[in-house]
Amino acid sequence: MNEEELKALNVDKSVDARGTACPGPLLAAKKAIAEISSGQIMEVLSADEGTRKDIPKWAAKKGHEYLGTAEDSGYFKIYMKKG
Amino acid sequence: MAKMTMGLGTSSIDKLISAGVILSGAAADDMEVDVFVLVNAGHAFLKNKAADISNMSEDIQTPEEFKASLEKLNTPSWIEFFEMAKELTEVKINICSLAGKIAGGEKMEDFIDLVDDICGIGEYIESVQEADVNLFI
């Protein structure tokens, strides 16, 4: 998905992990995805560069669909659909 | 469920945080983890010492500088890292009886609540043989 498509998604769960360094965002994502149902969309906000690679890999490994990453000023949003 | 064993042989705060970060990653990946507290690591798990651990394994930073770096990054304490990992996956903390005795703890009540069991080295070796990966810190 391109950035416009990502930003137009109806997000079911938003996790703001901008205040934490690795592994904070990954743990926040792990906790939050348990709170949504299969097929729902989650976004994770992070400014941590390690997270940029970690979360898409983690999502794919755990059977979720990584939809893409959108840039914002000073942080990025990672989108996924729960598997 | 993939399994990791971790031999933890130090009470240095930087190594405890390292162990906590690795445990977090393992927890995110739903791994089962057996931690074995060996030799000098016993001190960190004592009720009267755990929260005050500040010694560093090397002098690249002073304990105060290290603490300030962690606070600036909103990093949890080593105990919080271990607690979070235990909440998210199957983590068992075993105190090797020698490590306990070196630190002055012999019974479960001498140790913080994170600790699940006191064991001998045989149990560590048995667990290592069943594990997909073993780390020594």
Backbone of each chain as ProteinMPNN parsed JSONL, in Angstrom:
{"seq_chain_A": "MNEEELKALNVDKSVDARGTACPGPLLAAKKAIAEISSGQIMEVLSADEGTRKDIPKWAAKKGHEYLGTAEDSGYFKIYMKKG", "coords_chain_A": {"N_chain_A": [[0.842, -1.203, 0.0], [0.466, 2.27, -0.734], [1.502, 5.439, 0.725], [-0.711, 7.178, 0.82], [-2.907, 5.46, 0.648], [-2.499, 4.019, 2.992], [-2.843, 5.996, 4.938], [-5.493, 6.488, 4.607], [-6.772, 4.38, 5.709], [-9.18, 2.751, 7.853], [-8.565, 2.705, 11.074], [-8.519, 0.328, 13.654], [-7.206, 0.063, 16.021], [-4.916, 2.067, 17.684], [-1.579, 2.494, 18.525], [0.433, 4.373, 20.455], [3.681, 4.545, 20.62], [5.726, 6.294, 20.791], [7.138, 7.357, 22.872], [8.971, 5.532, 23.773], [12.002, 3.564, 23.639], [13.543, 0.905, 21.683], [13.124, -2.19, 23.347], [10.497, -1.272, 23.557], [8.308, -0.359, 21.712], [7.815, -2.741, 20.279], [6.958, -4.514, 22.261], [4.69, -3.144, 23.062], [3.161, -3.346, 20.748], [2.811, -6.091, 20.625], [1.257, -6.521, 22.941], [-1.018, -4.977, 22.328], [-2.127, -6.074, 19.997], [-3.401, -8.281, 20.816], [-5.749, -7.345, 21.702], [-7.461, -6.832, 19.632], [-9.577, -8.037, 16.904], [-9.342, -10.712, 14.481], [-8.626, -9.623, 11.215], [-8.967, -6.97, 11.769], [-7.533, -3.628, 11.84], [-4.381, -2.378, 12.853], [-2.366, 0.333, 13.972], [0.982, 1.349, 14.637], [2.698, 3.815, 16.266], [5.896, 5.113, 16.091], [9.203, 6.307, 16.862], [11.48, 5.035, 16.774], [14.257, 3.659, 15.297], [15.057, 0.971, 15.197], [12.701, -0.339, 15.538], [11.396, 0.05, 13.152], [12.17, -1.943, 11.362], [11.808, -4.193, 12.917], [9.048, -4.544, 13.704], [7.47, -4.999, 11.278], [8.648, -7.478, 10.522], [8.147, -9.05, 12.745], [5.333, -9.029, 12.714], [4.752, -10.406, 10.317], [5.835, -12.898, 10.909], [4.188, -13.718, 12.946], [1.851, -14.192, 11.692], [0.284, -12.046, 10.885], [-0.839, -9.44, 8.646], [1.385, -7.342, 7.187], [0.968, -4.059, 6.279], [2.204, -1.711, 5.523], [4.385, 1.198, 5.875], [4.078, 4.488, 6.957], [5.414, 7.735, 6.695], [5.79, 10.388, 9.057], [6.143, 13.641, 10.584], [9.12, 13.379, 12.135], [8.488, 10.903, 13.147], [7.113, 7.581, 12.492], [4.45, 5.57, 11.078], [3.363, 2.316, 11.47], [1.511, -0.043, 9.77], [-0.773, -2.747, 10.159], [-2.694, -5.75, 9.499], [-4.6, -7.786, 11.516], [-4.043, -11.294, 11.659]], "CA_chain_A": [[0.0, 0.0, 0.0], [1.235, 3.509, -0.691], [1.247, 6.251, 1.928], [-2.085, 7.715, 0.796], [-3.82, 4.352, 0.98], [-2.309, 3.702, 4.418], [-3.425, 7.059, 5.763], [-6.948, 6.459, 4.447], [-7.308, 3.174, 6.365], [-9.927, 2.868, 9.104], [-7.751, 1.999, 12.058], [-9.287, -0.156, 14.81], [-6.398, 0.203, 17.233], [-3.723, 2.885, 17.475], [-0.653, 2.365, 19.649], [1.435, 5.436, 20.41], [4.873, 4.086, 21.346], [6.794, 7.254, 20.469], [7.903, 7.71, 24.076], [9.85, 4.457, 24.23], [13.035, 3.035, 22.749], [13.521, -0.553, 21.529], [12.072, -2.958, 22.702], [9.19, -0.784, 23.995], [7.248, -0.421, 20.701], [7.527, -4.138, 19.929], [6.144, -5.065, 23.345], [3.391, -2.463, 23.013], [2.441, -3.948, 19.624], [2.462, -7.466, 21.034], [0.138, -6.443, 23.893], [-2.209, -4.365, 21.73], [-2.758, -6.888, 18.947], [-4.256, -9.257, 21.505], [-7.019, -6.682, 22.038], [-8.315, -6.674, 18.446], [-9.994, -9.305, 16.288], [-8.788, -11.055, 13.177], [-9.136, -8.77, 10.138], [-8.944, -5.551, 12.167], [-6.298, -2.916, 11.486], [-3.675, -1.691, 13.95], [-1.202, 1.152, 13.606], [1.918, 1.585, 15.731], [3.475, 5.037, 16.066], [7.208, 4.972, 16.719], [10.301, 7.105, 16.318], [12.659, 4.216, 17.041], [14.687, 3.077, 14.019], [15.083, -0.489, 15.31], [11.313, -0.791, 15.418], [10.986, 0.156, 11.744], [12.349, -3.264, 10.747], [11.358, -5.267, 13.824], [7.603, -4.789, 13.766], [7.004, -5.716, 10.083], [9.116, -8.873, 10.559], [7.393, -9.722, 13.818], [3.944, -9.178, 12.269], [4.698, -11.47, 9.317], [6.141, -14.162, 11.574], [3.064, -14.079, 13.81], [0.661, -14.455, 10.88], [-0.479, -10.838, 10.586], [-0.463, -8.896, 7.343], [2.023, -6.018, 7.24], [0.379, -3.281, 5.177], [3.135, -0.678, 5.075], [4.838, 2.194, 6.85], [3.913, 5.861, 6.485], [6.261, 8.696, 7.418], [5.224, 11.644, 9.527], [7.292, 14.468, 10.966], [9.84, 12.901, 13.309], [8.107, 9.531, 13.52], [6.463, 6.852, 11.403], [3.324, 4.726, 11.487], [3.418, 0.99, 10.865], [0.145, -0.569, 9.699], [-0.916, -4.195, 9.95], [-4.016, -6.356, 9.675], [-4.448, -8.986, 12.353], [-4.305, -12.551, 10.984]], "C_chain_A": [[0.873, 1.247, 0.0], [0.787, 4.361, 0.499], [-0.182, 6.777, 1.981], [-3.098, 6.654, 1.182], [-3.73, 4.0, 2.47], [-3.018, 4.733, 5.3], [-4.951, 7.101, 5.663], [-7.597, 5.26, 5.154], [-8.121, 3.527, 7.602], [-9.223, 2.027, 10.156], [-8.606, 1.609, 13.264], [-8.532, 0.049, 16.114], [-5.163, 1.015, 16.892], [-2.85, 2.802, 18.722], [0.406, 3.448, 19.515], [2.623, 5.032, 21.269], [6.039, 5.042, 21.112], [7.662, 7.596, 21.671], [8.902, 6.658, 24.497], [10.863, 4.056, 23.165], [12.829, 1.533, 22.629], [13.845, -1.194, 22.88], [10.652, -2.496, 23.051], [8.094, -0.893, 22.937], [6.843, -1.85, 20.322], [6.632, -4.777, 20.996], [4.752, -4.442, 23.354], [2.529, -3.055, 21.899], [1.943, -5.343, 19.99], [1.248, -7.455, 21.979], [-1.138, -6.003, 23.187], [-2.89, -5.273, 20.72], [-3.661, -7.959, 19.554], [-5.647, -8.673, 21.776], [-7.923, -6.459, 20.823], [-8.618, -8.038, 17.828], [-9.324, -9.495, 14.938], [-9.437, -10.182, 12.101], [-9.134, -7.293, 10.487], [-7.549, -4.961, 11.935], [-5.697, -2.244, 12.722], [-2.553, -0.84, 13.37], [-0.335, 1.326, 14.837], [2.741, 2.818, 15.379], [4.798, 4.888, 16.799], [8.204, 5.925, 16.079], [11.613, 6.334, 16.457], [13.06, 3.435, 15.787], [14.728, 1.548, 14.05], [13.702, -1.071, 15.062], [10.849, -0.839, 13.972], [11.119, -1.194, 11.023], [11.714, -4.364, 11.588], [9.877, -5.576, 13.691], [7.071, -5.446, 12.484], [7.411, -7.195, 10.082], [8.333, -9.676, 11.592], [5.966, -10.017, 13.346], [3.828, -10.355, 11.289], [4.901, -12.834, 9.973], [4.952, -14.661, 12.387], [1.75, -14.238, 13.021], [-0.223, -13.247, 10.637], [-0.007, -10.286, 9.237], [0.117, -7.487, 7.512], [1.549, -5.228, 6.027], [1.31, -2.182, 4.66], [3.475, 0.295, 6.186], [4.711, 3.581, 6.225], [4.746, 6.807, 7.342], [5.428, 9.868, 7.914], [6.405, 12.475, 10.002], [7.917, 13.952, 12.266], [9.45, 11.517, 13.797], [7.476, 8.836, 12.318], [5.344, 5.996, 11.979], [3.409, 3.413, 10.734], [2.007, 0.393, 10.932], [0.149, -2.078, 9.482], [-2.357, -4.626, 10.149], [-3.828, -7.647, 10.453], [-4.868, -10.247, 11.602], [-5.163, -13.488, 11.826]], "O_chain_A": [[1.909, 1.279, 0.664], [-0.184, 4.036, 1.183], [-0.796, 6.821, 3.047], [-4.028, 6.914, 1.945], [-4.738, 3.722, 3.12], [-3.696, 4.389, 6.269], [-5.621, 7.676, 6.522], [-8.822, 5.143, 5.19], [-7.802, 4.478, 8.315], [-9.28, 0.797, 10.131], [-9.322, 2.438, 13.826], [-9.135, 0.191, 17.178], [-4.446, 0.705, 15.941], [-3.325, 3.014, 19.838], [1.189, 3.44, 18.565], [2.586, 5.158, 22.493], [7.201, 4.649, 21.22], [8.789, 8.068, 21.515], [9.619, 6.852, 25.479], [10.621, 4.186, 21.965], [12.044, 0.946, 23.374], [14.8, -0.753, 23.52], [9.699, -3.251, 22.86], [7.04, -1.464, 23.22], [5.668, -2.125, 20.076], [5.677, -5.485, 20.678], [3.76, -5.12, 23.619], [1.325, -3.246, 22.07], [0.806, -5.715, 19.7], [0.334, -8.267, 21.84], [-2.207, -6.572, 23.408], [-4.115, -5.244, 20.598], [-4.564, -8.476, 18.895], [-6.597, -9.408, 22.044], [-9.034, -5.95, 20.969], [-8.007, -9.048, 18.175], [-8.809, -8.55, 14.34], [-10.657, -10.022, 12.081], [-9.282, -6.448, 9.604], [-6.548, -5.672, 11.846], [-6.402, -1.631, 13.522], [-1.882, -1.23, 12.415], [-0.845, 1.438, 15.951], [3.395, 2.867, 14.338], [4.822, 4.573, 17.989], [8.071, 6.301, 14.914], [12.7, 6.886, 16.286], [12.275, 2.635, 15.277], [14.461, 0.902, 13.036], [13.548, -2.138, 14.466], [10.011, -1.664, 13.607], [10.289, -1.542, 10.183], [11.16, -5.33, 11.064], [9.491, -6.74, 13.578], [6.279, -6.383, 12.587], [6.626, -8.059, 9.692], [7.919, -10.81, 11.351], [5.453, -11.117, 13.553], [2.93, -11.189, 11.408], [4.222, -13.803, 9.634], [4.731, -15.866, 12.506], [0.68, -14.397, 13.608], [-1.372, -13.402, 10.222], [1.076, -10.62, 8.756], [-0.581, -6.563, 7.928], [1.706, -5.668, 4.888], [1.216, -1.773, 3.502], [2.929, 0.227, 7.287], [5.175, 3.818, 5.11], [4.775, 6.687, 8.566], [4.472, 10.283, 7.258], [7.553, 12.06, 9.843], [7.334, 14.068, 13.344], [10.026, 11.014, 14.762], [7.324, 9.436, 11.254], [5.288, 5.73, 13.18], [3.515, 3.396, 9.507], [1.392, 0.33, 11.996], [0.961, -2.613, 8.727], [-3.133, -3.98, 10.853], [-3.005, -8.49, 10.097], [-5.928, -10.272, 10.978], [-5.474, -14.597, 11.391]]}, "seq_chain_B": "MAKMTMGLGTSSIDKLISAGVILSGAAADDMEVDVFVLVNAGHAFLKNKAADISNMSEDIQTPEEFKASLEKLNTPSWIEFFEMAKELTEVKINICSLAGKIAGGEKMEDFIDLVDDICGIGEYIESVQEADVNLFI", "coords_chain_B": {"N_chain_B": [[6.419, -24.271, 20.391], [9.202, -22.241, 20.437], [12.257, -22.588, 22.277], [14.329, -20.907, 24.634], [17.292, -20.868, 26.532], [18.883, -19.184, 29.2], [21.849, -18.44, 30.699], [22.676, -16.592, 33.402], [25.202, -14.795, 34.679], [25.979, -12.625, 36.204], [25.635, -9.698, 38.279], [25.697, -7.169, 37.323], [24.385, -4.03, 36.399], [24.167, -3.176, 33.725], [24.357, -5.555, 32.312], [22.165, -6.896, 33.323], [20.106, -5.329, 32.323], [20.581, -5.794, 29.614], [19.93, -8.528, 29.519], [17.237, -8.268, 30.12], [16.278, -6.873, 27.869], [16.718, -8.769, 25.866], [15.054, -10.809, 26.814], [12.616, -9.514, 26.462], [12.439, -9.394, 23.667], [12.317, -12.115, 23.124], [9.933, -12.671, 24.367], [8.124, -11.233, 22.804], [8.221, -12.806, 20.619], [6.986, -15.038, 21.474], [8.506, -17.051, 22.698], [9.53, -19.751, 24.838], [11.228, -19.316, 27.858], [13.912, -20.269, 29.876], [15.551, -19.051, 32.573], [18.65, -19.162, 34.154], [20.106, -18.421, 37.112], [23.293, -17.779, 37.89], [26.255, -18.17, 39.889], [27.654, -15.105, 40.437], [25.324, -13.735, 39.905], [23.335, -14.076, 41.728], [23.089, -12.105, 43.714], [21.593, -9.963, 42.618], [18.996, -10.831, 42.689], [18.172, -10.91, 45.247], [15.933, -9.991, 47.857], [16.625, -7.756, 49.419], [18.425, -6.379, 47.871], [17.826, -6.161, 45.133], [16.451, -3.901, 43.943], [18.308, -1.939, 44.15], [20.536, -2.349, 42.641], [23.395, -1.234, 40.959], [25.96, -1.384, 40.007], [28.426, -1.426, 37.408], [29.471, -3.404, 34.542], [31.661, -2.591, 33.169], [33.761, 0.336, 32.856], [32.767, 2.26, 31.041], [30.706, 4.041, 31.246], [29.665, 5.916, 34.102], [27.79, 4.57, 36.902], [25.792, 6.452, 37.46], [25.648, 7.979, 35.115], [24.808, 6.015, 33.339], [22.31, 5.374, 34.407], [21.024, 7.806, 33.994], [21.003, 7.883, 31.182], [19.266, 5.771, 30.602], [16.918, 6.661, 31.787], [16.364, 8.933, 30.265], [15.656, 7.737, 27.891], [13.326, 6.522, 28.539], [13.452, 3.901, 29.458], [12.55, 0.81, 30.889], [13.107, -0.413, 34.307], [15.487, -2.991, 35.259], [14.131, -4.97, 36.607], [11.478, -4.458, 35.904], [11.608, -5.038, 33.151], [12.01, -7.829, 33.246], [9.64, -8.564, 34.54], [7.689, -7.773, 32.65], [8.309, -9.481, 30.524], [7.68, -11.909, 31.699], [4.952, -11.615, 31.954], [4.126, -11.767, 29.33], [5.052, -14.1, 28.119], [6.152, -17.552, 28.597], [8.24, -17.501, 31.073], [10.722, -18.709, 33.117], [12.353, -18.264, 36.133], [15.193, -19.418, 37.529], [17.064, -19.956, 40.42], [20.318, -20.867, 40.793], [21.516, -22.997, 43.266], [24.06, -22.562, 44.327], [24.641, -19.923, 43.512], [22.716, -18.562, 44.974], [23.59, -19.092, 47.587], [26.129, -17.865, 47.587], [25.375, -15.216, 47.47], [24.057, -15.022, 49.829], [21.527, -16.022, 50.148], [19.25, -18.593, 50.776], [16.726, -19.654, 50.759], [13.453, -19.644, 49.192], [12.012, -17.415, 50.115], [13.966, -15.507, 50.509], [14.364, -14.295, 48.144], [13.342, -12.094, 45.412], [9.968, -11.732, 44.025], [10.033, -12.484, 41.364], [11.428, -14.804, 41.11], [11.194, -18.262, 40.45], [12.084, -20.745, 41.262], [14.508, -22.719, 43.094], [17.444, -24.262, 42.091], [19.642, -26.941, 40.923], [22.739, -27.277, 39.036], [22.427, -29.308, 37.263], [19.833, -29.218, 36.355], [19.901, -26.98, 34.745], [21.616, -27.817, 32.679], [20.123, -29.914, 31.63], [17.921, -28.486, 30.698], [19.144, -26.83, 28.8], [19.823, -28.719, 26.884], [17.392, -29.265, 25.769], [16.748, -26.96, 24.537], [16.32, -24.503, 21.862], [18.045, -22.446, 21.569], [20.829, -21.237, 23.434], [21.948, -18.843, 25.718], [24.675, -17.168, 27.268], [25.148, -14.852, 29.744]], "CA_chain_B": [[6.969, -23.048, 21.001], [10.668, -22.286, 20.48], [12.734, -22.428, 23.654], [15.638, -20.305, 24.872], [17.799, -20.872, 27.905], [19.818, -18.084, 29.44], [22.653, -18.497, 31.914], [22.983, -15.214, 33.789], [26.258, -14.972, 35.673], [26.444, -11.333, 36.705], [24.646, -8.771, 38.852], [25.943, -5.821, 36.813], [23.122, -3.464, 35.92], [24.121, -3.131, 32.255], [24.096, -6.925, 31.836], [20.778, -7.228, 33.685], [19.256, -4.654, 31.326], [20.755, -6.566, 28.366], [19.112, -9.74, 29.661], [15.839, -7.833, 30.052], [15.958, -6.537, 26.476], [16.64, -10.043, 25.137], [13.825, -11.474, 27.27], [11.485, -8.833, 25.822], [12.384, -9.86, 22.28], [11.862, -13.508, 23.159], [8.516, -12.632, 24.757], [7.372, -10.778, 21.627], [8.232, -13.927, 19.689], [6.312, -16.16, 22.156], [9.422, -18.134, 23.06], [9.604, -20.169, 26.24], [12.59, -19.015, 28.296], [14.377, -20.683, 31.202], [16.719, -18.271, 32.998], [19.36, -19.759, 35.285], [20.896, -17.399, 37.802], [24.501, -18.497, 38.272], [27.384, -17.555, 40.599], [27.508, -13.746, 40.97], [24.024, -13.122, 39.591], [22.412, -14.264, 42.848], [22.901, -10.843, 44.459], [20.566, -9.104, 42.008], [17.649, -11.361, 42.922], [17.859, -10.864, 46.679], [14.933, -8.974, 48.203], [17.197, -6.521, 49.978], [19.415, -5.777, 46.96], [17.39, -6.129, 43.725], [16.078, -2.577, 43.428], [19.428, -0.982, 44.298], [21.7, -2.763, 41.835], [23.837, -0.127, 40.094], [27.346, -1.565, 39.553], [28.56, -1.629, 35.962], [30.447, -4.44, 34.199], [32.86, -1.912, 32.661], [33.637, 1.742, 33.249], [32.498, 3.113, 29.88], [29.87, 5.075, 31.848], [29.476, 5.722, 35.544], [26.419, 4.111, 37.166], [24.877, 7.602, 37.394], [25.462, 8.306, 33.69], [24.014, 4.932, 32.749], [20.933, 5.548, 34.892], [20.467, 8.985, 33.314], [20.745, 7.49, 29.786], [18.066, 4.928, 30.564], [15.745, 7.496, 32.112], [16.11, 9.782, 29.102], [15.049, 6.891, 26.851], [12.126, 5.873, 29.112], [13.683, 2.457, 29.509], [12.14, 0.233, 32.181], [14.16, -0.955, 35.179], [15.74, -4.399, 34.889], [13.063, -5.799, 37.2], [10.284, -4.27, 35.063], [11.817, -5.823, 31.918], [11.775, -9.246, 33.558], [8.207, -8.716, 34.839], [6.941, -7.679, 31.386], [8.537, -10.716, 29.767], [6.928, -12.984, 32.36], [3.529, -11.409, 31.659], [3.836, -12.022, 27.921], [5.395, -15.454, 27.674], [6.508, -18.46, 29.676], [9.615, -17.28, 31.528], [10.938, -19.273, 34.452], [13.626, -17.808, 36.7], [15.72, -20.417, 38.465], [18.298, -19.58, 41.11], [21.222, -21.971, 41.073], [21.682, -22.946, 44.722], [25.369, -21.96, 44.647], [24.501, -18.469, 43.343], [21.956, -18.106, 46.135], [24.434, -19.143, 48.797], [27.184, -16.849, 47.469], [24.762, -13.914, 47.767], [23.509, -15.054, 51.183], [20.119, -16.428, 50.134], [19.127, -20.044, 50.653], [15.331, -20.084, 50.648], [12.654, -18.853, 48.251], [11.594, -16.124, 50.704], [15.077, -14.546, 50.465], [14.458, -13.727, 46.794], [12.193, -11.324, 44.917], [8.867, -12.561, 43.509], [10.331, -12.964, 40.007], [12.086, -16.114, 41.164], [10.242, -19.372, 40.46], [12.589, -21.99, 41.835], [15.941, -22.851, 43.384], [17.771, -25.536, 41.438], [21.055, -27.282, 40.762], [23.257, -27.063, 37.681], [21.918, -30.401, 36.424], [18.591, -28.787, 35.729], [20.286, -26.059, 33.664], [22.166, -28.602, 31.563], [18.995, -30.64, 31.042], [17.12, -27.506, 29.979], [19.94, -26.413, 27.632], [19.771, -29.77, 25.863], [16.064, -29.23, 25.135], [16.492, -25.616, 24.011], [16.745, -24.168, 20.497], [19.176, -21.516, 21.68], [21.278, -20.973, 24.797], [22.805, -17.664, 25.846], [25.295, -16.946, 28.577], [25.372, -13.42, 29.918]], "C_chain_B": [[8.495, -23.169, 21.079], [11.149, -21.986, 21.906], [14.139, -21.837, 23.698], [16.035, -20.557, 26.319], [18.807, -19.746, 28.023], [20.534, -18.32, 30.769], [23.069, -17.077, 32.246], [23.988, -15.278, 34.936], [26.765, -13.69, 36.294], [25.306, -10.528, 37.311], [24.884, -7.342, 38.38], [24.684, -5.287, 36.146], [23.036, -3.44, 34.393], [23.834, -4.519, 31.676], [22.662, -7.34, 32.173], [19.805, -6.577, 32.706], [19.358, -5.39, 29.982], [19.885, -7.817, 28.402], [17.631, -9.392, 29.529], [15.402, -7.51, 28.632], [15.805, -7.826, 25.656], [15.375, -10.804, 25.531], [12.598, -10.851, 26.619], [11.316, -9.304, 24.387], [11.857, -11.284, 22.21], [10.374, -13.568, 23.493], [7.656, -12.215, 23.569], [7.237, -11.919, 20.624], [7.603, -15.193, 20.29], [7.238, -17.328, 22.463], [9.234, -18.506, 24.525], [11.044, -19.915, 26.687], [12.826, -19.543, 29.715], [15.624, -19.866, 31.523], [17.339, -18.962, 34.206], [20.332, -18.732, 35.853], [22.098, -18.1, 38.419], [25.486, -17.59, 39.02], [27.085, -16.129, 41.072], [26.15, -13.103, 40.721], [23.03, -13.232, 40.746], [22.088, -12.975, 43.584], [21.714, -10.037, 43.928], [19.149, -9.556, 42.351], [17.275, -11.417, 44.393], [16.89, -9.734, 46.967], [15.569, -7.665, 48.649], [18.221, -5.848, 49.068], [18.86, -5.436, 45.572], [17.157, -4.716, 43.179], [17.249, -1.598, 43.434], [20.65, -1.339, 43.463], [22.118, -1.62, 40.903], [25.258, -0.329, 39.56], [27.394, -1.934, 38.08], [29.615, -2.706, 35.687], [31.719, -3.841, 33.62], [32.665, -0.415, 32.892], [33.49, 2.694, 32.052], [31.579, 4.269, 30.269], [29.881, 4.845, 33.352], [28.06, 5.185, 35.747], [25.409, 5.249, 37.04], [24.589, 7.985, 35.938], [24.584, 7.267, 33.002], [22.543, 5.089, 33.114], [20.259, 6.71, 34.163], [20.13, 8.663, 31.855], [19.445, 6.695, 29.694], [16.811, 5.749, 30.823], [15.359, 8.373, 30.931], [15.372, 9.006, 28.007], [13.787, 6.181, 27.331], [12.259, 4.356, 29.175], [13.26, 1.918, 30.879], [13.339, -0.182, 33.033], [14.383, -2.423, 34.797], [14.633, -5.297, 35.431], [11.788, -5.679, 36.353], [10.394, -5.038, 33.739], [11.488, -7.298, 32.16], [10.283, -9.492, 33.82], [7.375, -8.717, 33.557], [7.08, -8.965, 30.588], [7.727, -11.865, 30.379], [5.421, -12.862, 32.093], [3.179, -11.919, 30.255], [4.155, -13.425, 27.442], [5.784, -16.293, 28.877], [7.973, -18.266, 30.036], [9.734, -17.848, 32.942], [12.315, -18.832, 34.938], [14.06, -18.795, 37.778], [17.0, -19.896, 39.105], [19.112, -20.841, 41.344], [21.581, -21.882, 42.554], [23.026, -22.336, 45.126], [25.295, -20.435, 44.566], [23.754, -17.866, 44.525], [22.833, -18.024, 47.361], [25.537, -18.086, 48.749], [26.632, -15.479, 47.876], [24.187, -13.867, 49.19], [22.035, -15.395, 51.216], [20.003, -17.925, 49.92], [17.707, -20.521, 50.415], [14.58, -19.153, 49.698], [12.297, -17.476, 48.818], [12.725, -15.088, 50.749], [15.096, -13.78, 49.143], [13.188, -12.976, 46.392], [11.186, -12.256, 44.224], [9.108, -13.103, 42.098], [10.809, -14.411, 40.012], [11.056, -17.229, 41.298], [10.759, -20.58, 41.225], [14.066, -21.848, 42.196], [16.335, -24.221, 42.84], [19.269, -25.785, 41.431], [21.458, -27.14, 39.302], [22.752, -28.153, 36.722], [20.67, -30.0, 35.666], [18.876, -27.833, 34.562], [20.739, -26.86, 32.448], [21.049, -29.38, 30.851], [18.16, -29.696, 30.169], [17.824, -27.037, 28.707], [19.822, -27.439, 26.504], [18.441, -29.795, 25.114], [15.841, -27.937, 24.36], [16.943, -25.456, 22.562], [17.948, -23.243, 20.52], [19.516, -21.308, 23.151], [22.199, -19.758, 24.794], [23.454, -17.664, 27.219], [25.652, -15.47, 28.69], [26.124, -13.196, 31.214]], "O_chain_B": [[9.017, -24.088, 21.71], [10.518, -21.224, 22.639], [15.015, -22.208, 22.916], [15.204, -20.467, 27.222], [19.495, -19.403, 27.062], [19.905, -18.389, 31.825], [23.746, -16.427, 31.449], [23.67, -15.754, 36.026], [27.862, -13.661, 36.852], [24.153, -10.663, 36.904], [24.342, -6.401, 38.959], [24.003, -6.008, 35.416], [21.964, -3.657, 33.827], [23.144, -4.64, 30.664], [22.021, -8.051, 31.4], [18.81, -7.183, 32.307], [18.354, -5.586, 29.297], [19.19, -8.129, 27.435], [16.865, -10.127, 28.906], [14.283, -7.835, 28.235], [14.88, -7.954, 24.854], [14.703, -11.379, 24.675], [11.652, -11.554, 26.263], [10.203, -9.581, 23.938], [11.049, -11.617, 21.342], [9.645, -14.409, 22.968], [6.582, -12.776, 23.35], [6.263, -11.989, 19.874], [7.673, -16.273, 19.704], [6.796, -18.477, 22.485], [8.829, -17.68, 25.343], [11.982, -20.262, 25.97], [12.039, -19.29, 30.627], [16.636, -19.973, 30.831], [16.644, -19.304, 35.163], [21.239, -18.251, 35.174], [21.959, -18.904, 39.341], [25.525, -16.381, 38.79], [26.327, -15.959, 42.027], [25.859, -12.039, 41.267], [21.999, -12.559, 40.744], [20.957, -12.769, 44.024], [20.927, -9.495, 44.704], [18.212, -8.759, 42.309], [16.203, -11.904, 44.754], [17.002, -8.648, 46.398], [15.095, -6.587, 48.291], [18.825, -4.848, 49.456], [19.362, -4.528, 44.909], [17.614, -4.382, 42.086], [17.186, -0.548, 42.795], [21.689, -0.689, 43.575], [21.296, -1.099, 40.149], [25.722, 0.468, 38.744], [26.533, -2.65, 37.569], [30.534, -2.903, 36.482], [32.753, -4.509, 33.581], [31.543, 0.047, 33.098], [34.031, 3.799, 32.061], [31.661, 5.352, 29.689], [30.081, 3.724, 33.819], [27.216, 5.326, 34.863], [24.293, 5.037, 36.566], [23.45, 8.275, 35.571], [23.725, 7.604, 32.187], [21.655, 4.959, 32.272], [19.097, 6.626, 33.767], [19.103, 9.107, 31.341], [18.626, 6.929, 28.804], [15.781, 5.564, 30.173], [14.178, 8.539, 30.629], [14.554, 9.575, 27.284], [13.238, 5.338, 26.622], [11.29, 3.626, 28.968], [13.582, 2.511, 31.908], [14.457, -0.288, 32.529], [13.565, -3.021, 34.098], [14.246, -6.271, 34.786], [11.102, -6.672, 36.114], [9.416, -5.614, 33.262], [10.777, -7.927, 31.375], [9.729, -10.499, 33.379], [6.476, -9.541, 33.388], [6.104, -9.48, 30.043], [7.16, -12.688, 29.66], [4.709, -13.863, 32.015], [2.085, -12.433, 30.023], [3.582, -13.888, 26.456], [5.756, -15.83, 30.017], [8.853, -18.811, 29.37], [8.956, -17.512, 33.835], [13.315, -19.006, 34.242], [13.387, -18.978, 38.793], [17.912, -19.448, 38.41], [18.656, -21.771, 42.009], [21.916, -20.804, 43.044], [23.117, -21.666, 46.155], [25.816, -19.735, 45.434], [24.11, -16.795, 45.018], [22.83, -17.027, 48.083], [25.846, -17.474, 49.772], [27.312, -14.688, 48.53], [23.868, -12.79, 49.694], [21.352, -15.098, 52.197], [20.593, -18.469, 48.987], [17.486, -21.634, 49.936], [15.01, -18.029, 49.435], [12.28, -16.487, 48.085], [12.467, -13.911, 51.001], [15.756, -12.748, 49.027], [12.114, -13.191, 46.952], [11.499, -13.397, 43.885], [8.465, -14.068, 41.683], [10.618, -15.145, 39.042], [10.162, -17.164, 42.141], [9.975, -21.353, 41.775], [14.772, -20.982, 41.679], [15.655, -25.216, 43.09], [20.058, -24.95, 41.875], [20.614, -26.909, 38.436], [22.664, -27.932, 35.514], [20.466, -30.376, 34.512], [18.197, -27.865, 33.536], [20.298, -26.609, 31.327], [21.039, -29.485, 29.624], [17.748, -30.047, 29.063], [17.19, -26.866, 27.666], [19.734, -27.082, 25.329], [18.359, -30.275, 23.984], [14.87, -27.818, 23.613], [17.827, -26.172, 22.091], [18.77, -23.254, 19.604], [18.631, -21.214, 24.002], [23.112, -19.657, 23.974], [22.86, -18.103, 28.204], [26.359, -14.916, 27.848], [26.422, -12.054, 31.564]]}, "name": "protein", "num_of_chains": 2, "seq": "MNEEELKALNVDKSVDARGTACPGPLLAAKKAIAEISSGQIMEVLSADEGTRKDIPKWAAKKGHEYLGTAEDSGYFKIYMKKGMAKMTMGLGTSSIDKLISAGVILSGAAADDMEVDVFVLVNAGHAFLKNKAADISNMSEDIQTPEEFKASLEKLNTPSWIEFFEMAKELTEVKINICSLAGKIAGGEKMEDFIDLVDDICGIGEYIESVQEADVNLFI"}
